Amino acid sequence: MGHLGSYKGLNVGYSLDNKVRDSGASGGVVSSLLINALKKNLIDGAVVVGMDDKYPWKIKVKIARTKKDILDVAGSKYTLVSIKDILDVIDMDNTRLAFVGLPCNINIIKNFQKKGKYKNIKFFIGLFCGYNMPHKATEFLIKKARINKEDIVKLEYRGGKYPGGFLIKTKQGKTKFFPKYYYDIVNLIFVPKGCLVCKDYMSELADVSVGDSWGYKNSSLVIIRTKAGEKLVRNNLIKLKPISEKEVLKMRSEERRVGK
């Protein structure tokens, strides 16, 4: 299977809808895959992670059922999501769902599916993950920004122009921004031990794996892995360009240089 796992196609792509493209972390591909799946009646909703409406510095697992719902949660969330919170949301819904999450999330849910649970998850969209951070990393950055959590009205992990960065907006109209490469330092401080031994960086168990495509402005690397994944990307909302495995490996090896 090589370094990338099993796949049917390697592509770089982006959303043809500029609003969707700009709302995402890198090209709006995941949003477009979900919007199209809803439009084609392949799913009734998608399990996603957004920011909490009441506490906008915290994340919350949600089910998106409309284009607006999807755009409201667009963008990366660089913080650990409790698998319990994910499963609690899925437990409350028996409709046909897509799941967007990290490699470890997908692995757990697929193991449950082998035992007959969560069969209503019809598609898995996997996000690339070098390693993730606990919520205290977010609180660390908020503290460095010298902002009170209670004053935050919006927090984005990839806010601003591509490639974006840690962006906070307050009730008082104040804005604080840390470029994306700040995460290189914060990751090293807060990385969980389990992430250091994880071998699944590119969501090899997903139907479609999606991550940044460095060298292509505001676009995603899209790895199609299964027949279900092929069905998801039959999609006139996105533009895809095939690339070679050699180019993918070079792209990922240069990842840490971005934003510096």
Secondary structure, 3 states (H helix, E strand, C coil): CCCCCCCCEEEEEEECCHHHHHHCCCCCHHHHHHHHHHHCCCCCEEEEEEECCCCCCCEEEEEECCHHHHHHCCCCCCCCCCHHHHHHHHHCCCCCEEEEECHHHHHHHHHHHHCCCCCCEEEEEEECCCCCCCHHHHHHHHHHCCCCHHHEEEEEEEECCCCCEEEEEECCCCEEEEECCHHHHHHHHHCCHHHHCCCCCCCCCCCEEEEECCCCCCCEEEEECCHHHHHHHCCCCEEEEECCHHHHHHHHHCHHHCCC
